């Protein structure tokens, strides 16, 4: 299974058209910063995502995510080719 940096329902978009979740759901909230690439979703359905922004709301900080193309396995193969 794949480690997920921040759980999210990848089918849940808000009015921005982006996937959203709450920052306090992240394993390590300090890595969830705009421009960072993270693994989001669930261990069974992970995706590589870009953190677009963080929005403070009364219920908590909302994280907007842009799902990047490709599968986790494609990113793993890429990293192995470049020595990551």
TORPA-843566 format. One record per residue: residue number from 1; residue in three letters; y, x, z of N, C-alpha, C, CB in turn. Coordinates in Angstrom, 1 decimal. Glycine has a CB too. Layout:
N
<nr:NUM&rest:ALA&n.c2:Y&n.c1:X&n.c3:Z&ca.c2:Y&ca.c1:X&ca.c3:Z&c.c2:Y&c.c1:X&c.c3:Z&cb.c2:Y&cb.c1:X&cb.c3:Z>
...
***
This chain:
84
<nr:1&rest:UNK&n.c2:-1.2&n.c1:0.8&n.c3:0.0&ca.c2:0.0&ca.c1:0.0&ca.c3:0.0&c.c2:1.3&c.c1:0.9&c.c3:0.0&cb.c2:0.0&cb.c1:-0.9&cb.c3:1.2>
<nr:2&rest:UNK&n.c2:2.3&n.c1:0.3&n.c3:-0.5&ca.c2:3.6&ca.c1:1.0&ca.c3:-0.6&c.c2:4.5&c.c1:0.7&c.c3:0.6&cb.c2:4.3&cb.c1:0.6&cb.c3:-1.9>
<nr:3&rest:UNK&n.c2:5.1&n.c1:1.8&n.c3:1.1&ca.c2:6.1&ca.c1:1.6&ca.c3:2.2&c.c2:7.3&c.c1:0.9&c.c3:1.6&cb.c2:6.5&cb.c1:2.9&cb.c3:2.9>
<nr:4&rest:UNK&n.c2:7.8&n.c1:-0.1&n.c3:2.3&ca.c2:9.0&ca.c1:-0.8&ca.c3:1.9&c.c2:10.2&c.c1:-0.5&c.c3:2.8&cb.c2:8.8&cb.c1:-2.4&cb.c3:1.9>
<nr:5&rest:UNK&n.c2:11.3&n.c1:0.0&n.c3:2.2&ca.c2:12.5&ca.c1:0.3&ca.c3:3.0&c.c2:13.1&c.c1:-0.9&c.c3:3.6&cb.c2:13.5&cb.c1:1.1&cb.c3:2.1>
<nr:6&rest:UNK&n.c2:13.2&n.c1:-2.0&n.c3:2.8&ca.c2:13.8&ca.c1:-3.2&ca.c3:3.3&c.c2:13.1&c.c1:-4.4&c.c3:2.7&cb.c2:15.3&cb.c1:-3.2&cb.c3:2.9>
<nr:7&rest:UNK&n.c2:12.6&n.c1:-5.3&n.c3:3.5&ca.c2:11.9&ca.c1:-6.5&ca.c3:3.0&c.c2:12.9&c.c1:-7.4&c.c3:2.3&cb.c2:11.2&cb.c1:-7.2&cb.c3:4.2>
<nr:8&rest:UNK&n.c2:12.4&n.c1:-8.0&n.c3:1.3&ca.c2:13.3&ca.c1:-9.0&ca.c3:0.6&c.c2:12.4&c.c1:-9.9&c.c3:-0.3&cb.c2:14.3&cb.c1:-8.2&cb.c3:-0.3>
<nr:9&rest:UNK&n.c2:12.9&n.c1:-11.1&n.c3:-0.5&ca.c2:12.3&ca.c1:-12.0&ca.c3:-1.4&c.c2:12.9&c.c1:-11.7&c.c3:-2.8&cb.c2:12.5&cb.c1:-13.5&cb.c3:-1.0>
<nr:10&rest:UNK&n.c2:12.1&n.c1:-11.0&n.c3:-3.6&ca.c2:12.7&ca.c1:-10.6&ca.c3:-4.9&c.c2:13.0&c.c1:-11.7&c.c3:-5.9&cb.c2:11.7&cb.c1:-9.6&cb.c3:-5.6>
<nr:11&rest:UNK&n.c2:12.7&n.c1:-12.9&n.c3:-5.5&ca.c2:13.0&ca.c1:-14.1&ca.c3:-6.4&c.c2:14.2&c.c1:-14.8&c.c3:-5.8&cb.c2:11.8&cb.c1:-15.0&cb.c3:-6.5>
<nr:12&rest:UNK&n.c2:14.8&n.c1:-14.3&n.c3:-4.7&ca.c2:15.9&ca.c1:-15.0&ca.c3:-4.0&c.c2:17.2&c.c1:-14.3&c.c3:-4.4&cb.c2:15.7&cb.c1:-15.0&cb.c3:-2.5>
<nr:13&rest:UNK&n.c2:18.0&n.c1:-15.0&n.c3:-5.3&ca.c2:19.3&ca.c1:-14.5&ca.c3:-5.7&c.c2:20.3&c.c1:-15.5&c.c3:-5.1&cb.c2:19.4&cb.c1:-14.4&cb.c3:-7.2>
<nr:14&rest:UNK&n.c2:21.5&n.c1:-14.9&n.c3:-4.8&ca.c2:22.6&ca.c1:-15.7&ca.c3:-4.4&c.c2:23.6&c.c1:-15.9&c.c3:-5.5&cb.c2:23.3&cb.c1:-15.1&cb.c3:-3.1>
<nr:15&rest:UNK&n.c2:24.8&n.c1:-16.4&n.c3:-5.2&ca.c2:25.8&ca.c1:-16.7&ca.c3:-6.2&c.c2:26.2&c.c1:-15.5&c.c3:-7.1&cb.c2:27.0&cb.c1:-17.3&cb.c3:-5.6>
<nr:16&rest:UNK&n.c2:25.9&n.c1:-14.3&n.c3:-6.6&ca.c2:26.2&ca.c1:-13.0&ca.c3:-7.3&c.c2:25.2&c.c1:-12.8&c.c3:-8.4&cb.c2:26.3&cb.c1:-11.8&cb.c3:-6.4>
<nr:17&rest:UNK&n.c2:24.1&n.c1:-13.4&n.c3:-8.4&ca.c2:23.0&ca.c1:-13.2&ca.c3:-9.3&c.c2:22.1&c.c1:-12.0&c.c3:-8.9&cb.c2:23.6&cb.c1:-12.9&cb.c3:-10.7>
<nr:18&rest:UNK&n.c2:22.4&n.c1:-11.5&n.c3:-7.7&ca.c2:21.6&ca.c1:-10.4&ca.c3:-7.1&c.c2:20.7&c.c1:-10.8&c.c3:-6.0&cb.c2:22.6&cb.c1:-9.3&cb.c3:-6.6>
<nr:19&rest:UNK&n.c2:19.6&n.c1:-10.1&n.c3:-5.9&ca.c2:18.7&ca.c1:-10.3&ca.c3:-4.7&c.c2:19.4&c.c1:-10.0&c.c3:-3.5&cb.c2:17.3&cb.c1:-9.5&cb.c3:-4.9>
<nr:20&rest:UNK&n.c2:19.2&n.c1:-10.7&n.c3:-2.4&ca.c2:19.9&ca.c1:-10.5&ca.c3:-1.2&c.c2:18.9&c.c1:-10.5&c.c3:0.0&cb.c2:21.0&cb.c1:-11.5&cb.c3:-0.9>
<nr:21&rest:UNK&n.c2:19.2&n.c1:-9.8&n.c3:1.0&ca.c2:18.4&ca.c1:-9.7&ca.c3:2.3&c.c2:19.4&c.c1:-9.3&c.c3:3.4&cb.c2:17.2&cb.c1:-8.8&cb.c3:2.2>
<nr:22&rest:UNK&n.c2:18.9&n.c1:-9.3&n.c3:4.6&ca.c2:19.7&ca.c1:-8.8&ca.c3:5.8&c.c2:19.4&c.c1:-7.4&c.c3:6.1&cb.c2:19.4&cb.c1:-9.7&cb.c3:7.0>
<nr:23&rest:UNK&n.c2:20.5&n.c1:-6.6&n.c3:6.4&ca.c2:20.4&ca.c1:-5.2&ca.c3:6.7&c.c2:19.5&c.c1:-5.0&c.c3:7.9&cb.c2:21.8&cb.c1:-4.7&cb.c3:7.0>
<nr:24&rest:UNK&n.c2:19.6&n.c1:-5.9&n.c3:8.9&ca.c2:18.8&ca.c1:-5.6&ca.c3:10.1&c.c2:17.3&c.c1:-5.7&c.c3:9.9&cb.c2:19.2&cb.c1:-6.6&cb.c3:11.2>
<nr:25&rest:UNK&n.c2:16.9&n.c1:-6.1&n.c3:8.7&ca.c2:15.4&ca.c1:-6.1&ca.c3:8.3&c.c2:14.9&c.c1:-4.8&c.c3:7.9&cb.c2:15.2&cb.c1:-7.2&cb.c3:7.2>
<nr:26&rest:UNK&n.c2:15.8&n.c1:-3.8&n.c3:7.6&ca.c2:15.4&ca.c1:-2.5&ca.c3:7.1&c.c2:14.8&c.c1:-1.7&c.c3:8.2&cb.c2:16.6&cb.c1:-1.8&cb.c3:6.6>
<nr:27&rest:UNK&n.c2:13.8&n.c1:-0.9&n.c3:7.8&ca.c2:13.2&ca.c1:0.0&ca.c3:8.8&c.c2:14.2&c.c1:1.0&c.c3:9.3&cb.c2:12.0&cb.c1:0.8&cb.c3:8.1>
<nr:28&rest:UNK&n.c2:15.0&n.c1:1.6&n.c3:8.4&ca.c2:16.1&ca.c1:2.5&ca.c3:8.7&c.c2:17.4&c.c1:2.1&c.c3:8.0&cb.c2:15.7&cb.c1:4.0&cb.c3:8.3>
<nr:29&rest:UNK&n.c2:18.2&n.c1:1.3&n.c3:8.7&ca.c2:19.4&ca.c1:0.8&ca.c3:8.1&c.c2:20.3&c.c1:1.8&c.c3:7.6&cb.c2:20.1&cb.c1:-0.1&cb.c3:9.1>
<nr:30&rest:UNK&n.c2:20.2&n.c1:3.1&n.c3:8.1&ca.c2:21.2&ca.c1:4.1&ca.c3:7.7&c.c2:21.0&c.c1:4.6&c.c3:6.3&cb.c2:21.0&cb.c1:5.3&cb.c3:8.6>
<nr:31&rest:UNK&n.c2:19.8&n.c1:4.3&n.c3:5.7&ca.c2:19.6&ca.c1:4.7&ca.c3:4.3&c.c2:20.0&c.c1:3.6&c.c3:3.3&cb.c2:18.1&cb.c1:5.0&cb.c3:4.0>
<nr:32&rest:UNK&n.c2:20.3&n.c1:2.4&n.c3:3.8&ca.c2:20.7&ca.c1:1.3&ca.c3:3.0&c.c2:22.2&c.c1:1.3&c.c3:2.8&cb.c2:20.3&cb.c1:-0.1&cb.c3:3.6>
<nr:33&rest:UNK&n.c2:22.6&n.c1:2.1&n.c3:1.8&ca.c2:24.0&ca.c1:2.3&ca.c3:1.4&c.c2:24.2&c.c1:2.0&c.c3:0.0&cb.c2:24.5&cb.c1:3.7&cb.c3:1.9>
<nr:34&rest:UNK&n.c2:25.4&n.c1:1.6&n.c3:-0.4&ca.c2:25.7&ca.c1:1.3&ca.c3:-1.8&c.c2:25.4&c.c1:2.5&c.c3:-2.7&cb.c2:27.1&cb.c1:0.9&cb.c3:-2.0>
<nr:35&rest:UNK&n.c2:24.7&n.c1:2.3&n.c3:-3.8&ca.c2:24.3&ca.c1:3.4&ca.c3:-4.7&c.c2:23.0&c.c1:4.0&c.c3:-4.5&cb.c2:25.4&cb.c1:4.4&cb.c3:-4.7>
<nr:36&rest:UNK&n.c2:22.4&n.c1:3.7&n.c3:-3.3&ca.c2:21.1&ca.c1:4.3&ca.c3:-2.9&c.c2:20.0&c.c1:3.5&c.c3:-3.6&cb.c2:20.9&cb.c1:4.3&cb.c3:-1.4>
<nr:37&rest:UNK&n.c2:18.9&n.c1:4.2&n.c3:-4.0&ca.c2:17.8&ca.c1:3.6&ca.c3:-4.6&c.c2:16.7&c.c1:3.5&c.c3:-3.5&cb.c2:17.2&cb.c1:4.4&cb.c3:-5.8>
<nr:38&rest:UNK&n.c2:16.2&n.c1:2.3&n.c3:-3.3&ca.c2:15.3&ca.c1:2.0&ca.c3:-2.2&c.c2:14.1&c.c1:1.2&c.c3:-2.8&cb.c2:15.9&cb.c1:1.2&cb.c3:-1.1>
<nr:39&rest:UNK&n.c2:13.0&n.c1:1.1&n.c3:-2.0&ca.c2:11.9&ca.c1:0.2&ca.c3:-2.3&c.c2:12.1&c.c1:-1.1&c.c3:-1.4&cb.c2:10.5&cb.c1:0.9&cb.c3:-1.9>
<nr:40&rest:UNK&n.c2:12.2&n.c1:-2.2&n.c3:-2.1&ca.c2:12.4&ca.c1:-3.5&ca.c3:-1.5&c.c2:11.3&c.c1:-4.5&c.c3:-1.9&cb.c2:13.8&cb.c1:-4.1&cb.c3:-1.9>
<nr:41&rest:UNK&n.c2:11.2&n.c1:-5.6&n.c3:-1.2&ca.c2:10.2&ca.c1:-6.6&ca.c3:-1.5&c.c2:9.2&c.c1:-6.6&c.c3:-0.3&cb.c2:9.5&cb.c1:-6.2&cb.c3:-2.8>
<nr:42&rest:UNK&n.c2:7.9&n.c1:-6.6&n.c3:-0.6&ca.c2:6.9&ca.c1:-6.5&ca.c3:0.4&c.c2:5.9&c.c1:-5.5&c.c3:0.0&cb.c2:6.2&cb.c1:-8.0&cb.c3:0.6>
<nr:43&rest:UNK&n.c2:5.0&n.c1:-5.1&n.c3:0.9&ca.c2:4.0&ca.c1:-4.1&ca.c3:0.6&c.c2:3.1&c.c1:-4.5&c.c3:-0.6&cb.c2:3.1&cb.c1:-3.8&cb.c3:1.8>
<nr:44&rest:UNK&n.c2:2.9&n.c1:-5.9&n.c3:-0.8&ca.c2:2.1&ca.c1:-6.3&ca.c3:-1.9&c.c2:2.9&c.c1:-6.5&c.c3:-3.2&cb.c2:1.5&cb.c1:-7.7&cb.c3:-1.5>
<nr:45&rest:UNK&n.c2:4.2&n.c1:-6.7&n.c3:-3.1&ca.c2:5.0&ca.c1:-6.9&ca.c3:-4.3&c.c2:6.3&c.c1:-6.0&c.c3:-4.1&cb.c2:5.4&cb.c1:-8.4&cb.c3:-4.5>
<nr:46&rest:UNK&n.c2:6.2&n.c1:-4.7&n.c3:-4.1&ca.c2:7.4&ca.c1:-3.8&ca.c3:-4.0&c.c2:8.1&c.c1:-3.6&c.c3:-5.3&cb.c2:7.0&cb.c1:-2.5&cb.c3:-3.4>
<nr:47&rest:UNK&n.c2:9.3&n.c1:-3.3&n.c3:-5.2&ca.c2:10.1&ca.c1:-3.0&ca.c3:-6.4&c.c2:11.1&c.c1:-1.9&c.c3:-6.1&cb.c2:10.8&cb.c1:-4.3&cb.c3:-7.0>
<nr:48&rest:UNK&n.c2:11.5&n.c1:-1.1&n.c3:-7.1&ca.c2:12.5&ca.c1:-0.1&ca.c3:-6.9&c.c2:13.9&c.c1:-0.9&c.c3:-7.2&cb.c2:12.4&cb.c1:1.1&cb.c3:-7.9>
<nr:49&rest:UNK&n.c2:14.8&n.c1:-0.7&n.c3:-6.2&ca.c2:16.1&ca.c1:-1.4&ca.c3:-6.3&c.c2:17.2&c.c1:-0.5&c.c3:-6.0&cb.c2:16.1&cb.c1:-2.6&cb.c3:-5.4>
<nr:50&rest:UNK&n.c2:18.4&n.c1:-0.8&n.c3:-6.6&ca.c2:19.6&ca.c1:-0.2&ca.c3:-6.3&c.c2:20.4&c.c1:-1.0&c.c3:-5.2&cb.c2:20.5&cb.c1:0.1&cb.c3:-7.5>
<nr:51&rest:UNK&n.c2:20.9&n.c1:-0.4&n.c3:-4.2&ca.c2:21.7&ca.c1:-1.1&ca.c3:-3.2&c.c2:23.1&c.c1:-1.3&c.c3:-3.9&cb.c2:21.8&cb.c1:-0.4&cb.c3:-1.8>
<nr:52&rest:UNK&n.c2:23.5&n.c1:-2.5&n.c3:-4.1&ca.c2:24.8&ca.c1:-2.7&ca.c3:-4.8&c.c2:25.9&c.c1:-2.7&c.c3:-3.8&cb.c2:24.8&cb.c1:-4.1&cb.c3:-5.5>
<nr:53&rest:UNK&n.c2:25.8&n.c1:-3.5&n.c3:-2.7&ca.c2:26.8&ca.c1:-3.6&ca.c3:-1.7&c.c2:26.3&c.c1:-4.1&c.c3:-0.4&cb.c2:28.0&cb.c1:-4.4&cb.c3:-2.2>
<nr:54&rest:UNK&n.c2:27.1&n.c1:-4.0&n.c3:0.6&ca.c2:26.8&ca.c1:-4.6&ca.c3:1.9&c.c2:28.0&c.c1:-5.6&c.c3:2.2&cb.c2:26.7&cb.c1:-3.5&cb.c3:3.0>
<nr:55&rest:UNK&n.c2:27.7&n.c1:-6.8&n.c3:2.7&ca.c2:28.7&ca.c1:-7.8&ca.c3:2.9&c.c2:28.5&c.c1:-8.3&c.c3:4.3&cb.c2:28.7&cb.c1:-8.9&cb.c3:1.9>
<nr:56&rest:UNK&n.c2:29.5&n.c1:-8.1&n.c3:5.2&ca.c2:29.5&ca.c1:-8.6&ca.c3:6.5&c.c2:29.7&c.c1:-10.1&c.c3:6.5&cb.c2:30.5&cb.c1:-7.9&cb.c3:7.4>
<nr:57&rest:UNK&n.c2:28.8&n.c1:-10.8&n.c3:7.2&ca.c2:28.9&ca.c1:-12.3&ca.c3:7.3&c.c2:28.6&c.c1:-12.6&c.c3:8.8&cb.c2:27.9&cb.c1:-13.0&cb.c3:6.4>
<nr:58&rest:UNK&n.c2:29.0&n.c1:-13.8&n.c3:9.2&ca.c2:28.8&ca.c1:-14.2&ca.c3:10.6&c.c2:27.3&c.c1:-14.1&c.c3:11.1&cb.c2:29.3&cb.c1:-15.6&cb.c3:10.9>
<nr:59&rest:UNK&n.c2:26.4&n.c1:-14.3&n.c3:10.1&ca.c2:25.0&ca.c1:-14.3&ca.c3:10.4&c.c2:24.4&c.c1:-12.9&c.c3:10.4&cb.c2:24.2&cb.c1:-15.2&cb.c3:9.5>
<nr:60&rest:UNK&n.c2:25.1&n.c1:-11.9&n.c3:9.9&ca.c2:24.7&ca.c1:-10.6&ca.c3:9.8&c.c2:25.1&c.c1:-9.9&c.c3:8.5&cb.c2:23.2&cb.c1:-10.5&cb.c3:9.9>
<nr:61&rest:UNK&n.c2:24.8&n.c1:-8.7&n.c3:8.3&ca.c2:25.2&ca.c1:-8.0&ca.c3:7.1&c.c2:24.2&c.c1:-8.2&c.c3:6.0&cb.c2:25.3&cb.c1:-6.4&cb.c3:7.4>
<nr:62&rest:UNK&n.c2:24.7&n.c1:-8.7&n.c3:4.9&ca.c2:23.9&ca.c1:-9.0&ca.c3:3.7&c.c2:23.9&c.c1:-7.8&c.c3:2.8&cb.c2:24.5&cb.c1:-10.2&cb.c3:2.9>
<nr:63&rest:UNK&n.c2:22.7&n.c1:-7.5&n.c3:2.3&ca.c2:22.5&ca.c1:-6.4&ca.c3:1.4&c.c2:22.2&c.c1:-7.0&c.c3:0.0&cb.c2:21.3&cb.c1:-5.5&cb.c3:1.8>
<nr:64&rest:UNK&n.c2:23.0&n.c1:-6.6&n.c3:-1.0&ca.c2:22.7&ca.c1:-7.1&ca.c3:-2.4&c.c2:22.0&c.c1:-6.0&c.c3:-3.1&cb.c2:24.0&cb.c1:-7.4&cb.c3:-3.1>
<nr:65&rest:UNK&n.c2:20.9&n.c1:-6.4&n.c3:-3.8&ca.c2:20.0&ca.c1:-5.4&ca.c3:-4.4&c.c2:19.9&c.c1:-5.8&c.c3:-5.9&cb.c2:18.6&cb.c1:-5.4&cb.c3:-3.8>
<nr:66&rest:UNK&n.c2:19.9&n.c1:-4.7&n.c3:-6.8&ca.c2:19.7&ca.c1:-4.9&ca.c3:-8.2&c.c2:18.3&c.c1:-4.3&c.c3:-8.4&cb.c2:20.7&cb.c1:-4.2&cb.c3:-9.1>
<nr:67&rest:UNK&n.c2:17.3&n.c1:-5.2&n.c3:-8.9&ca.c2:16.0&ca.c1:-4.8&ca.c3:-9.2&c.c2:16.0&c.c1:-3.9&c.c3:-10.4&cb.c2:15.0&cb.c1:-6.0&cb.c3:-9.3>
<nr:68&rest:UNK&n.c2:15.5&n.c1:-2.7&n.c3:-10.3&ca.c2:15.4&ca.c1:-1.8&ca.c3:-11.5&c.c2:14.2&c.c1:-2.0&c.c3:-12.3&cb.c2:15.5&cb.c1:-0.3&cb.c3:-11.0>
<nr:69&rest:UNK&n.c2:14.2&n.c1:-1.7&n.c3:-13.6&ca.c2:13.1&ca.c1:-2.0&ca.c3:-14.4&c.c2:11.9&c.c1:-1.0&c.c3:-14.1&cb.c2:13.4&cb.c1:-1.8&cb.c3:-15.9>
<nr:70&rest:UNK&n.c2:10.7&n.c1:-1.5&n.c3:-14.4&ca.c2:9.5&ca.c1:-0.6&ca.c3:-14.2&c.c2:8.8&c.c1:-1.0&c.c3:-12.9&cb.c2:9.9&cb.c1:0.8&cb.c3:-14.2>
<nr:71&rest:UNK&n.c2:7.7&n.c1:-0.3&n.c3:-12.7&ca.c2:6.8&ca.c1:-0.5&ca.c3:-11.6&c.c2:6.9&c.c1:0.7&c.c3:-10.6&cb.c2:5.4&cb.c1:-0.8&cb.c3:-12.0>
<nr:72&rest:UNK&n.c2:6.5&n.c1:0.5&n.c3:-9.4&ca.c2:6.4&ca.c1:1.6&ca.c3:-8.4&c.c2:5.6&c.c1:2.7&c.c3:-9.0&cb.c2:5.9&cb.c1:1.1&cb.c3:-7.1>
<nr:73&rest:UNK&n.c2:4.5&n.c1:2.4&n.c3:-9.6&ca.c2:3.6&ca.c1:3.4&ca.c3:-10.2&c.c2:4.3&c.c1:4.2&c.c3:-11.3&cb.c2:2.3&cb.c1:2.7&cb.c3:-10.8>
<nr:74&rest:UNK&n.c2:5.1&n.c1:3.6&n.c3:-12.1&ca.c2:5.9&ca.c1:4.3&ca.c3:-13.1&c.c2:6.8&c.c1:5.3&c.c3:-12.5&cb.c2:6.6&cb.c1:3.3&cb.c3:-14.0>
<nr:75&rest:UNK&n.c2:7.5&n.c1:4.9&n.c3:-11.4&ca.c2:8.4&ca.c1:5.8&ca.c3:-10.7&c.c2:7.6&c.c1:7.0&c.c3:-10.1&cb.c2:9.2&cb.c1:5.1&cb.c3:-9.6>
<nr:76&rest:UNK&n.c2:6.4&n.c1:6.7&n.c3:-9.5&ca.c2:5.5&ca.c1:7.7&ca.c3:-8.9&c.c2:5.2&c.c1:8.8&c.c3:-10.0&cb.c2:4.3&cb.c1:7.1&cb.c3:-8.3>
<nr:77&rest:UNK&n.c2:4.8&n.c1:8.3&n.c3:-11.2&ca.c2:4.4&ca.c1:9.2&ca.c3:-12.3&c.c2:5.6&c.c1:10.0&c.c3:-12.7&cb.c2:3.9&cb.c1:8.4&cb.c3:-13.5>
<nr:78&rest:UNK&n.c2:6.8&n.c1:9.4&n.c3:-12.8&ca.c2:8.0&ca.c1:10.2&ca.c3:-13.1&c.c2:8.2&c.c1:11.3&c.c3:-12.1&cb.c2:9.2&cb.c1:9.2&cb.c3:-13.2>
<nr:79&rest:UNK&n.c2:8.2&n.c1:11.0&n.c3:-10.8&ca.c2:8.4&ca.c1:12.0&ca.c3:-9.8&c.c2:7.4&c.c1:13.1&c.c3:-9.9&cb.c2:8.4&cb.c1:11.3&cb.c3:-8.4>
<nr:80&rest:UNK&n.c2:6.1&n.c1:12.8&n.c3:-10.2&ca.c2:5.1&ca.c1:13.8&ca.c3:-10.2&c.c2:5.4&c.c1:14.7&c.c3:-11.4&cb.c2:3.7&cb.c1:13.2&cb.c3:-10.3>
<nr:81&rest:UNK&n.c2:6.0&n.c1:14.2&n.c3:-12.5&ca.c2:6.3&ca.c1:15.0&ca.c3:-13.7&c.c2:7.4&c.c1:16.0&c.c3:-13.4&cb.c2:6.6&cb.c1:14.1&cb.c3:-14.9>
<nr:82&rest:UNK&n.c2:8.4&n.c1:15.5&n.c3:-12.6&ca.c2:9.6&ca.c1:16.3&ca.c3:-12.3&c.c2:9.4&c.c1:17.1&c.c3:-11.0&cb.c2:10.8&cb.c1:15.5&cb.c3:-12.3>
<nr:83&rest:UNK&n.c2:8.3&n.c1:17.0&n.c3:-10.4&ca.c2:8.0&ca.c1:17.8&ca.c3:-9.2&c.c2:8.6&c.c1:17.2&c.c3:-7.9&cb.c2:8.6&cb.c1:19.1&cb.c3:-9.4>
<nr:84&rest:UNK&n.c2:8.8&n.c1:15.9&n.c3:-7.9&ca.c2:9.4&ca.c1:15.2&ca.c3:-6.7&c.c2:8.4&c.c1:14.9&c.c3:-5.7&cb.c2:10.1&cb.c1:14.0&cb.c3:-7.1>
***
